[in-house]
Amino acid sequence: MVRARTPGGVAECPGCGAGSARVHGVHEWRLADLPVDGRSVVVRVRVRRLYCRTPGCQRTFREQIPGALERYQRRTSRLTGHVRAAVRELAGRAAARMLPRWSVRLSRQTAVRVLLGIPLQTQKVPRVLSVDEFALLRRHRYGTVLIDAATHQRVDVLSDRRSATLETWLREHPGVEFVVRDGSATYAEAIRRGAPTALQIADRWHLWHNLVRAAEKVVAAHARCWAAAGPKRRQLTRETTTLARWHAVHDLLDRGSVSWTAPAGSASA
């Protein structure tokens, strides 16, 4: 158990930012901290509730400790950072099984809430943007994923693959100079309207895929030409091949290379 209290002095109101030192009351804040030598640590902090002197703002407020305590939390900031790192990698059930080994106990529901409460990192608009679709529900619902082609980091995820959605995103995020995409005419039109100065580039996979498909079409279209240019092959009918097998079998029987016994009850030839 660690007991502490906040220092005196002026504290800022979280609503308007005005400073105040007029104390309304004192209460104790109980929080969990990082374990020490396998033992749980509880911090009991005495904080002040102060009056706000700004007219129209909240009447009272509780002083905050940036970097140590967070509002509406029962854990210290450093313990919250460790829990977030665990749930980010392991998600709900696995994190709930692993954290007790570090003397941190929480349920899988709490782990999921912590995971959903992690703020998303704001990605800057990349110079080279990669656009592709992915299936949310195959053959029924698709989305669009935007990737930084230089760092391979996800930039954003769009809820559908419509041209207007991608066009709106490009207009709201100027600065894209190159867009790597597949052969979709929908994406091509969206890029042409949303980022008219960006250069559109076919990605490597679709480039090879389209080359292979084009080669297959050319070979299939000239199949008769390849057959005519090659050596002539004698067309064998089923009757011819059956008769040839019959002669081959009886030649082996005549030479004694193969023995044959008629099944019991069958008529002799």
N, C-alpha and C positions, 0 to 999 in steps of 0.2 A: 504494500500500500504506500503510495507516494502522495503526500499532502502538499498543496501549493496554493498560492493566491496571486491575483493579478496586482501589478503595481498601481499605486495611486496616480492621480493626475488627470489630464483632460483626455477624453475618449471621443472618437468621431461617431456620429449617428450614421448607421448604414443606409438610412433613407435619404437624408438631405446632405450629409457630409459635414454638418456643423459640429463644432466641438462643445463638450459639456463636461463639467466636473461635479454637478449637483447630484448627489446620490439619492436614489429612491429606495433602494434596499440591497441586500446581499443574499445570494443563495449559492448552493454548492452544485458543481457540475461534476458528474461521475463518468469517467471515460476509461476505456481499455487502451493499454499501450503495448508496445512490443515486449514479448516475454524475456526474462533474464534467467539464464541457466535452467531453462525448461520450466520455469515457474511463471504463472500469469501475473501481470502487473496491472494494477488499477490506480488511476490518477484521480484524486479528488481535488478539484480546483474551486476556490471561492472566487466568484466573479461578481461584479457590481451591476446593478440595474440603475440607469441614470435617466434624468429628465432631458427631453429634447426641447430646446428653447425656440425652435423655429415654429411660427404659427402655421397651423394646417398640417404639420407633419405628425408622425406618430408621437404619442405622449411620452412613452418611456421606451428604452431600448437596452439591450444587454451588450456590454462591451465585448468585443471580439479580439482574438489573438491570431492575427494572420500568420500562416506558416506552421502553426502548432495545433490549433483547434478549428474545426469547420462547423458551420451552422447546421443544426438539426442532425448532428452525428453523435454517436456514442463511442467513437474511436478517435484516437489522435491522428494527425495527418500522416505521420510516418507509418503507423499501422495500417491505415487506409491504403497507402501506397503499396505496401507488401501484399495486402489482400487483392488489390486491383491487378497487380502483376500475376498473381496466382490464377485468378478467375479468367484473366485474359488468355492465358495459355491452356487452362484445363476446363473452363466453363463451370457448370453447376455441380453435378454429382462428384466428379473427380476432384474438384477443389475442396468440397466438403469432406472428402476422405483424406486429402493430403494435409490440409491446414492443421488438424489436431496434432499431427506429429511435430508441429512448431508451437504447440500449446496455444493455438488460436482456434476457437470453436465457433462455427456458424453453420446454419442449415443450408441446404441446397437452394431453397427459395431466397434466402438472404444473399447467397453467392450470385444468383441470377440478377437480383436487384442491383447489387454492386456492379455487375458486368454491364447492365443497361444504363447505369448512371455514369459510366466513364465517358467524359466528353470526347467527341471526335476531334482529331487533329485537323486543323485547317490546312489544306494543301494549296500551294500556289499554282497558278495556271501554268502548265508546262509549255515549253516551246514546241515539243513534238508530242502530239496526242495520238493515242491508239484507241480506235472505236471498234467494238464488236458486240454482238448480241449473245445472250445466254438464256437458257430455258428456266423459267420459274416453275412452269408446269408444262412438260413437253407436249408439243402440238396444240397447246391451248393458250399459254401465257408466256410472253418473252419480255426480257428487259434489256437494257443497254449498259454496258460497263465501259468506263473511261479509264485508261491506264496511261501513266507517264511512260512513254517509250524509252526514255533515257534511263530512268531509275527502276522501271517495272513496278512502281507503286500505284495502288489504286487511287484515283483522283475523285471519282464520283460514280454513283450507280443511279441510272434513270429507270423509272417504273415501267416503261414500255419501249418499243423500238420504232415509234412513229417519227416521221420527219419533223413535225412541228416541235416535238419535245427536245430533240437534239439541236434544232435551230435556235430555240429559246435559250438553251444552256450556253451555246456558243456566243450569242449576243450579250448575255449577262457576264461572260468571262472572256473579255478580249485579250489578245496576246498570243493566240495559237498561230504558229507559222507553218507547221506541217501536220497533216492528219493522215495517219496510217489506217486503212480500212480494207474491208473485203469488197467483193464486187456488187454490193447492194446498191441499186439505183436510189433507194430511199435515203440512205446515208449520204450518197453523193449529192443529192439535191439539197439536203439539210445543210451540208458543209458549204455548198455554193452560195446559199442564202445567208447562213449565219456567220460564216467567215470567208467572205469572197476573196480575200487576199491570200488565204492559206493554200499551200500546195498539197494536193491529194496524192497519196502514194499507196500502191497496192502492197500489202504485206507479203512476206516471203512465202508463207505456207500457201496462201491462195494463189500466188504467182506460179508456184510449182504445180499446184493442183489444177489450175486452168491449163497449164502447158501439157500436162499428162492427158487431160480430157480432150484437148485439141488434137494431140497426136493419135489418140484412140479413134477419134472421128475420121481423121485422114486415112488411117490404116483400114478402117471398116469401109470407107467409101471406095477404096481401091482394092478391095479384096479380090475381085475378079481379075484385075490386072496382075496381082501377085500370083494368082493361080495359073493364069495364061503364060506368064513369064517363066514359071518354074518347070521342072521336069514333068512329063506326062505320066500320070498314074492310072493304072488300069482299074476301072470300076468293078468291084466284085459284088455280086448279088448274094443274098442269103442262101439261095439254092446252090450256087457255086461253092461257097465255103462249106456248106453242110456236106455236099458230095465229096469234097476234098478231104474232110475229116473222116468220112466213112471209109474211103480208100486207105487212108493212112492207118486207121485202126486195124483193118483187115490185113494189111501188109505186115503189121507187127504180129498179128495172130498167126499168120502163115509161117513167119520166121521163128515162132515160138518165144518171142521176146515178152509176150503178155499172155497170161492164162485167164480164161473166163469160164465161170461156172454159172449155169442157169439157176435162177431161184427155185426153191421147192414149190411144186404145184403149178409151175408155168409150163406152157406147151412148148415142145421142142421145135426148133425151126426146121 
